[in-house]
Amino acid sequence: MADFPTAKTEAVDNVTDVLAKHVNNLEDKVGIDSSADASSLDYKVAQNTEKVSFDSTSSTKLGTIEEGADVTDAANIASSIVGVTGKTTPIDADTIPMIDSASSNSLKELTWANLKATIKTYYDSVTATLTNKTLTSPLFGGTVDGWIASGETWTYASVDDPTGVITVPTDATDKYSVGMKLSLVNGGNTIYGIITVVTSTTITFLHEINPADSEALHLMANSAITVPRYSTQKAPLGFPLDPDKWEITVTDSSYKSGTATQNLWSNISQLNIVIPIGIWQVRQKLTFYVSRTTNGIVDCYYTLSTGNNTETNTVSTARTYARATTDGSRTESGDTIINSFLLSATSKTTYYTNIKTAQSGVASIAMDGASVPSLITAVCAYL
């Protein structure tokens, strides 16, 4: 090192002796040129063979470092994160810093791809009811109005007014059930119905009924079906709820005689009713007339039966009864009876109104619709 002493300074007189001691102390700290003293500054500098130079830009950056700067300071970290440019759509290769609690809380990085995979694995385990967690064929479509788009093609199969049958491409029992409402467009008409039978490939339904003739308002035609919809609700938008639209009716306003033979059922043909497939709430309002020419009991019955001279459905049977006074010469009775019951039909069936007397000596027995009109109604019980 130029102009640097290579040996310690020695005193030459009493004056320089004091100065020499001070200089020697400095030389012990700083060292002489090529000092072998490992504690001297000269020795330590000589051991540092790498030299670093800074350009003006780097010097400026170093000059802006705050005193006591700490990269672990929370405020510094927060301001650094907030200050960087944001990214709205990460890609799989992007990384996120994280603290690894399983590795002494060391700093690690996590890729966006691995984060997504981990989240998917977790939710797959707790939401196992959705396959792949994607609804590829959602059942609900369109306006929330109580109707569900069928999501499949319905095809005409047959009709037996007021019943219709539709063919479906998949197992109908997995999707439809008796009592559901349906709607479809066919032949330019919007047809409403109530499902009465479901098989693996077909849906049988009751058409909306025209009260004027107890037949389908718009009978399904053998043509294309569009806008197929169904509903589990009682009143989806537009569905007719008037019971008259789902009712079969028979009326008669005349006097109709039966056979007055003891215990013999006879049919009043004008009051027969044809019941389509389904479950029905049946109501009867009938006026009996019975007479005998001598004193005694008049004991008469009526029933709704699948045979025209039998009693097959006892729940529909009703009775009227009268007894004459002992001094009378003639017995007459007239009673209006109202009856109601459920009836289940697995196929379209004719039900006969039959009457009988349980007594001998009866002169006549009849349904007197001329006095009070006779009425039988059957309303779809699924309404």
Residue pairs with C-beta under 8 A, 6 or more apart in sequence:
1 33
1 34
1 42
4 32
4 33
4 42
5 27
5 32
5 33
6 32
6 33
6 34
7 32
8 23
8 24
8 27
8 32
9 20
9 23
9 24
9 27
10 20
11 17
11 19
11 20
11 21
28 37
28 40
29 40
29 41
30 40
30 41
30 42
31 37
31 40
31 41
31 42
31 43
32 40
32 42
33 42
34 42
34 46
35 42
35 43
35 46
36 43
37 43
38 44
54 62
69 76
70 76
71 77
87 94
90 112
91 112
92 111
92 112
92 113
92 116
93 111
93 112
93 113
94 111
94 112
95 109
95 110
95 111
95 112
96 109
96 110
96 111
96 112
96 115
97 107
97 108
97 109
97 110
98 107
98 108
98 109
98 110
99 105
99 106
99 107
99 108
100 106
100 107
100 108
123 133
124 133
127 133
137 151
139 148
139 149
139 151
140 148
140 149
141 148
141 149
141 151
142 149
145 236
145 237
145 238
146 231
146 233
146 235
146 236
146 237
146 239
147 183
147 229
147 230
147 231
147 236
147 237
148 229
148 230
148 231
148 232
149 228
149 229
150 168
150 175
150 228
150 229
150 230
152 168
152 169
152 170
152 228
153 168
153 169
153 225
153 228
154 166
154 167
154 168
154 184
154 203
154 225
154 228
155 166
155 167
155 168
155 225
156 166
156 167
156 186
156 220
156 221
156 222
156 223
156 225
157 165
157 166
157 167
157 202
158 164
158 165
159 165
159 216
159 219
159 220
160 276
160 348
161 207
161 215
161 216
161 219
162 206
162 207
162 209
162 214
162 215
162 216
162 219
162 276
163 196
163 204
163 205
163 206
163 207
163 276
163 277
163 348
164 191
164 193
164 204
164 205
164 207
164 216
164 219
164 220
165 202
165 203
165 204
165 205
166 184
166 202
166 203
166 204
166 205
166 220
166 225
167 201
167 202
168 176
168 201
168 202
168 203
171 200
171 201
172 198
172 199
172 200
172 201
172 202
172 203
173 198
173 199
173 200
175 230
176 195
176 198
176 203
176 230
177 195
177 198
178 195
178 196
178 197
178 198
178 382
179 194
179 195
179 382
180 194
180 195
180 230
180 231
180 232
181 192
181 193
181 194
181 195
181 230
181 231
181 233
181 236
181 239
182 192
182 193
182 194
182 195
182 203
182 205
182 228
182 229
182 230
182 231
183 190
183 191
183 192
183 193
183 227
183 228
183 229
183 230
183 231
183 236
183 238
183 239
184 190
184 191
184 193
184 220
184 225
184 226
184 227
184 228
184 229
185 191
185 225
185 226
185 227
186 218
186 220
186 221
186 223
186 224
186 225
186 226
187 218
187 220
187 221
187 223
189 218
190 218
190 227
190 238
191 207
191 208
191 218
191 220
192 207
192 208
192 238
192 239
192 240
193 205
193 206
193 207
193 208
194 205
194 206
194 246
194 278
194 380
194 382
194 383
195 203
195 204
195 205
195 230
195 382
196 204
196 205
196 206
196 276
196 277
196 278
196 382
197 203
197 204
197 277
198 204
204 277
206 246
206 276
206 277
206 278
206 380
207 216
207 217
207 218
207 219
207 220
208 216
208 217
208 218
208 240
208 245
208 246
209 215
209 216
209 217
209 244
209 245
209 246
209 247
209 248
210 216
210 217
211 244
211 245
211 247
211 249
214 247
214 248
214 249
214 250
217 245
231 239
234 241
235 241
240 246
241 383
243 379
243 383
246 379
246 380
246 383
247 377
247 378
247 379
247 380
248 273
248 274
248 275
248 276
248 280
248 377
248 378
249 375
249 376
249 377
249 378
250 271
250 272
250 273
250 375
250 376
250 377
251 369
251 373
251 374
251 375
251 376
252 270
252 271
252 367
252 369
252 373
252 374
253 369
253 370
253 373
253 374
254 270
254 369
254 370
255 289
255 366
255 367
255 368
255 369
255 370
255 371
256 268
256 270
256 271
256 366
256 367
256 369
256 374
257 364
257 365
257 366
258 266
258 267
258 268
258 354
258 355
258 356
258 365
258 366
258 367
259 266
259 365
260 290
260 357
260 362
260 363
260 364
260 365
261 357
262 357
262 358
262 359
262 360
262 362
263 356
263 357
263 358
264 309
264 356
265 303
265 305
265 309
265 310
265 311
265 354
265 355
265 356
266 309
266 354
266 355
266 356
266 365
267 308
267 309
267 352
267 353
267 354
268 353
268 354
268 355
268 367
269 308
269 352
270 369
270 374
271 286
271 353
271 367
271 374
271 376
272 308
272 350
272 351
272 352
272 353
273 304
273 350
273 351
273 353
273 376
273 378
274 348
274 349
274 350
274 351
275 282
275 343
275 345
275 348
275 349
275 350
275 351
275 378
276 345
276 348
277 345
277 346
277 347
277 348
278 344
278 345
278 380
278 381
278 382
279 342
279 343
279 344
279 345
279 380
279 381
279 382
280 342
280 343
280 344
280 345
280 378
280 379
280 380
280 381
281 340
281 341
281 342
281 378
281 379
281 380
281 381
282 304
282 316
282 340
282 341
282 342
282 343
282 376
282 377
282 378
283 338
283 339
283 340
283 375
283 376
283 377
283 378
283 379
284 304
284 316
284 318
284 337
284 338
284 339
284 340
284 375
284 376
285 336
285 337
285 338
285 372
285 374
285 375
285 376
286 302
286 318
286 336
286 337
286 339
286 353
286 367
286 374
286 375
286 376
287 334
287 335
287 336
287 337
287 367
287 368
287 369
287 371
287 372
287 374
288 300
288 302
288 320
288 333
288 334
288 335
288 336
288 337
288 355
288 365
288 366
288 367
288 368
289 332
289 333
289 334
289 364
289 365
289 366
289 367
289 368
289 371
290 298
290 300
290 320
290 322
290 332
290 333
290 334
290 357
290 362
290 364
290 365
290 366
291 298
291 330
291 331
291 332
291 333
291 362
291 363
291 364
292 298
292 324
292 330
292 331
292 359
292 361
292 362
292 363
293 329
293 330
293 361
293 363
294 329
294 330
294 331
294 361
295 324
295 325
295 326
295 327
295 328
295 329
295 331
296 323
296 324
296 331
296 359
296 361
297 321
297 322
297 323
297 324
297 331
297 359
298 320
298 321
298 322
298 323
298 324
298 331
298 332
298 333
298 357
298 359
298 362
299 319
299 320
299 321
299 357
299 358
299 359
300 319
300 320
300 321
300 333
300 355
300 356
300 357
300 358
300 362
300 365
301 311
301 317
301 318
301 319
301 320
301 355
301 356
301 357
301 358
302 317
302 318
302 337
302 353
302 354
302 355
302 356
302 367
303 311
303 312
303 313
303 314
303 316
303 317
303 318
303 353
303 354
303 355
304 313
304 316
304 343
304 351
304 352
304 353
304 354
304 376
305 311
305 312
305 313
305 316
305 351
305 352
305 354
306 312
306 313
306 349
306 350
306 351
306 352
307 352
308 352
308 354
309 354
310 354
311 317
311 354
313 343
313 351
315 341
315 342
316 339
316 341
316 343
318 337
318 339
320 333
320 335
320 337
321 333
322 331
322 333
323 331
324 330
324 331
334 368
334 371
336 372
342 381
343 351
343 378
353 367
353 376
355 365
355 366
355 367
356 365
357 365
367 374
